[in-house]
């Protein structure tokens, strides 16, 4: 369908059923119609009218459990959310993949030149080039693409904006040049490999898998290149709760070293036992050797390892609670994860600016407002800065948000819905 006809179709409500699937009920429709139309009109202004246009959406993600367990090949629990990046896609007659996004500089790479470039390390262009290179290794023959994006994922909130971006690119190339044959898990692995090799940031698959697959996903990273995963339905609205991300207004400055220290500390404990990661060490072995461990690696590393052993097993119990619908048990485990972050993992505030402890204040205030068994809270993302995640009863939602806004300012709260669909083309039935 061409650009103008697609705009008319959206105005006429022909994509409303798709928007409901992605974004929830009737109240979201007007905003999403306007958003997609604005992105289409921007695509026309930048690249001209196209005879064939595709729409894509790639969700953000939340970490439900498994704080800093992935680096040690542990268990993680994550879910896709309705905050997303959308893409309007048209082909061009060149070999270029051209990307325009509000608030970011334009990106352009030659799909005939996908060699790794040292100067691009740490840049978005490295991710784009790396994803295209790995898709080509799957046998794709690619031609030029013009992509205009719009993101509703706030930066720095721990909602997986980078992973959503990666999966949007991967989904576009898969749909246009692979016939959609690459599975969501394959797309996640392609994004992860591009981030590792081209971008220069090693990691694990949790964020990419959640964005690619949708729903709630339990991952066992014992074999990180081929993790075992289980997808679960987790509709909080049916359980009378909402999920709220609270931006506690904490600066992201000076955090790189502190974030890098967490896996380094955990690896130091693993090496004490002749292992690469803590997954290869038994908790019994760990606790029987606390005295020599403290002398070798220090107390902070020991405490962070203790967090790993508790947290990776806690994630498994959280998944069991989700599957059985036992929300009081689930909430207790969420709270326990939050307490472990404070006491053991120690990623609640930065030592560079110990006067600024917004996450601790947010957790303190949230716990004061959430009765035991009816709600819970924990840090969202890597910690030190950003947001907390709170589970709030629907009938307490307004009071919770109002109270948080008195402390952290208007707009600090965002209600998130777990969405079923991963990164994929947005396709109305009438268009097929």
N, C-alpha and C positions, 0 to 999 in steps of 0.2 A: 504494500500500500504506500502511496506517495505521501509526502510530508503534509500537504494541506488537507488531504482526505483523512489522514490520521488525526489531525487536530480537530476536524469536524466530528469525527467519530467519538473522540474523548468528550467533546462538549455535549454530544447527544447521549452520553451515558453508556456507550457500547463497551467500555472497559470497566464499568463499575463492579462487576462480579470479580474481576481480577484484582482490583484495588481492595475490595473487601477481604479477599483471601490474604493479601499481603499486609494490610494496615488495620484491619478490624472493621468496626461497624460504620453506620451511616455518617457519624460525625466526622470521619476522616475523608469522606469522598470529595467534598468541595475543595479542600486543601490539596489533595493529591491530583485532582483534575488540573487545577491551576498550575501546580508544580510541573507536571509532565508537559503541559502546553507551553509553559515558559521555556522549558529545556528544548522543546521542538523548535520554537521560534528562534531561540539563540542558535540552534544548529543551522537553521535556514540562513540566518544573518551571517554566520561565519563561513559556511560551506556551500550555500546555495540550496535550492530545492532538489530533492532526490526522488527518483521514481520508486525506489524501494528503501523503506526505513524499518528498523527494528528497535524495540524498546527492551531494556534489561534492568534488572534490579539485583543488587547484592547486599545482603543484610549485614549489619554490625553484629557483634556477639558480646555476651556477658560471661564472665567466669563465675559459675555457681559454686564450685569447690575445686580445691587443688591448687592453692596458692603456692607458686614456685616448686611444684612437684614435677613438672614436665622435664626440667633440666636433668632430673635424676631418674628418668624413665619410670616415673610413678603413674598414678591414676589421676585423671582430670575429668571435671564435669563442666560442660559449657552449653550454651544455647544461643540460637540465632534470635535477633530481636527486630522489631519493626522500624527502628532507625536504620536507614540504608543509604546506599549510593545508587542513583539511577543513571542510566546511559541511553542516549539516543544515538543510533548507529546507522551510518550509510557508507557505501563503498565509494572509493575514488579511483581514478584511472592511473594513479601512480603506484609506487611500491611503498608509500609512506603510511605509517600508523600515526595519525595526528589526533591529539587529545587536548580538549579545552575544558577547564573546570573553574568555576567561580572561586576566587581567592587564591588560586595557584597559577604558576606560570605555565604557558602552553608547553606541551611536550610533543616531540616528533622524532620518530625513529624509522630508519630504512629497514623494511622487512627482508631485504636481500642482504643486509649486513648485520648479522646477529652475533658477531664475535664479541666476547667480553672486553670491556674497555675500562682500564684502571681508573681513568679520570671520572668515571660515572659512579664509582663505589659510594654507597650511601645516598644516592640520588634516585628520585622516582624513575628516571629514564633507565636506570639499571634494572629495576624491577620489571618494567615493561619489556625491555629487550630480553631479559632472562626468561620471562614467561613465554614470549614468542619463540625463543630458541628451543625451549623444552617442548612446546606444542609442535614445532617443526620436526623434532626428533620422533614424534608420534606419527609422522608421515603426512602432515598437513602441507598443502601447497597454498601459500597465502598471497593475497593481493591487498591493495591499499584500503585503509579503513579510516573514516572520519568519525570521531567519538566526542560527544558533548556530554559532560557529567554534571550532576548536582548532588550534593551530599547533605543529609540531615543528621549525620553522626558528628557530635561535637568532638573537637580535637582535645586530646589529653584527658578524656573521661574514662579511659579504660574500656572502650566499647569496640575495639578492634577496627578502627578506621583504616589502618594499613592493610590488614587482611581482607577487608571488604573491597578495597581498591584492587588488590591483587586478583581476587576471585571474579570481580567484574571483567577485568581484562581477559582472564582465562575463559570465562563463560562466553564472552563475545567471540573469541577465536575458535572455541570449540563448536559453537553453533554455526558460524559462518563457513568454517573451513574443515571441520571434522565431522559434519553431519550430526553433531550432538552425541557422538559415540563415546566420548570420554566420560567416565563415571564421575560423580561428585568427589569421591575419594581420590581419584586420579588427578582431578583439577587441584585439589588441596595439596597433593604431593608436588605437582608442578609449581605451584605458588611457593611452597616451602623451599624447594630446591633453588628457585630463582632468588629468593631472599638470602639463602645460604651462600650460593656460589657467585652470583652477579652483584648482589647488593652488599654482601659481606657481613651479614648478621646471622650467625648460627642460632638455632632455636629448635622448637618442637612443633608438632602439627596441630595443637589444640585449636588455636584461633582460626586457622585456615579450614579445618574440618568443620567446625561449627558454622562458619559462613557458607561453606559449600553444601553441606548436607541439610541444614535446617533442623527445627525441633530442638530437643535436648539430647546431647550426645555424651555418653560415658566412653572415655578412651583409656585403654591400657597400653602404655608406651614402653612396655618391656622390650619390644622390638621396634624402636622408633621409626625405622624406615618402612615398616609394615605393621602399624598398630592395630590392635583389635578394638573394634568399636561397637557400641550398642546405641541405637536411636530410640528415644522414648517420647511419648506424648506427655507434655507438662503444661496443661491449661490451668493457670492459676485462677482465672475468673470463675471456673467451675468449682473452685475450692474456696471462694469468697475472699480472695486476696488480690492485691496488686503489687507490682514490683516497681520501686521508685529508686532512681539514681539521684543522689544528692551531691552536687558539685560543692565541695567544701572550700573552694577558693585558695588552694595551696599552690604556691609557686613550684614550677618544674625545674628551676635553676639549680645547678650543682648536683644533679641526681645520678648522673651516669656512673660515677665511681661507686656510689652506694648500691645501685642496682646490680652492677657487675660483681660486687663483693658477695652477694648471697650465693650464687652458684659456686663461686670460688671457695667459699667457706665450706659448703656441702661437699665439694670435690675433695677438699683437704681431709675431711673425715673419712671419705671413701678410700682415699689412698693410704691412710693409716692401716687399713685392713687389706691392702693389696688389690683394691677394686677400683673401677673407673667411676662408678656412680653408686649412690646409696641404695638403689634397688637391689644391688648385688650383696648387700650387707644385711644380716639379720638383726632385728631389734635386740634380741637377747645378747648377741655378740657385742653390740654397741653398748648396752648398759653395763655389761660385765667389765668393760674396759674404760669406764669414765675417768678414773684417776689418771692413767697414762695419757688418755686423749686430751684432757684439760691442759696437761703440761706441754703436749706436742702442738696442738692447734689453737688453744685458747677457748675460753668459755662461750664466746658468742658463736663460734663455729659449732660447738657442741650443742648449744640450744637450738640452732637452726637445723641441725641434723635431727634432733628430737622432734621438731615441728614436722619435718618430712615424714618420719615414721608414723606419727599420729595422723597427719593430714591425708596421706595416700590411702590409708585404710578408712578414714572418715568419709572420703569420697565414695567408696564402694557402698557404705551404709547409707549415704545420702541418696544414691541411685536406687537402692532397695526401698527406701522410704517413698521416693517418687513413684515407683512402680506399684507399690501397695496403697498409695494414697494416704499414707500416715503423715499428715502435715505437722502435728505436734513434734513427732520424732525428727522430722526434717528440720524444723525450726531450731530445735535444740542443737542439732549438728552444725547448722549455719552459725549460730552464736558461738559454739565451741571453736569453729574455724576462725572467727573474728578474734576471740580471746587468744588463740594460739599465735595469730599474727602479732598481737601486742606484746605478749609475754616471751615468746620463743623466737619467732622469725624476726621480730623487731624491725618491721618495715612500716611503722605508723607515722613517724616523723623523721626529718632529716637532721643528722647531727650538725650539719653546717648552719642550720637555723632552728635551733631547738625552741626558740620562743614561738615559732609558728607551728602550731599543732592542731590545725583545723580538722584533720581526720579523726583525731582523738576526741575533739569536741563534738563532732558529728556523731560518732559512735555513742558517746556518753548521752547525748540528747535523745538519740533514737531509742536507746535501751530504756530511757526513762519514760518514753511514750508507748512502748510496745509491751503489752502484758505477756508474761511467760506463756509459751504454748500458742500464742495468737499472732506472733510476728517474730522477726529476727533481723539482724543486720551484720554486715561484715565489710571489709575493705573490698573495693572493686578494682581489679587490675593488679599491677605490680606493687602498688603501695607507695609510701613516702609523700605522694601528692595525689591530686585528682579527686576521686569520688568515693562515697560509700554506697552500698546497695542495701536497701531495706525492703522487707516484706511486710506489708501493712494490710490490715483488714479493710475491705472496701468501705465500710461505714466510718472508718477513721481517716480516710484518705485526705479529706479537706483539712481537718485539724492538723494532721501531720505536716502537710505541705506548708500551711500557714505558719506553723511554729518554726519550721526550718528556715523559711524566708525571713523571719524576724532576726535570725542569727547570721545567715549566709547571703541574704539579699534576694530580691525578686528574680524569679526565673532559675533559681538554683536547683529546683527539682524537675525531673523528667520522668513521667510514667512510661514504662517500657512494657511491651507485650512480646511474649515469646512467639515467634512465627514459624509456621511449618515449612515454608519454602526456603530453600537455599538459593545461591546465586544462579539465576536462570533468565531466560527470555520471558518477558511479559507478553502473553499471547491470549487475546480474546477469541472465543470459539468462532465468532462470526468472521474472523480473518483467515481461518484455515481453509 
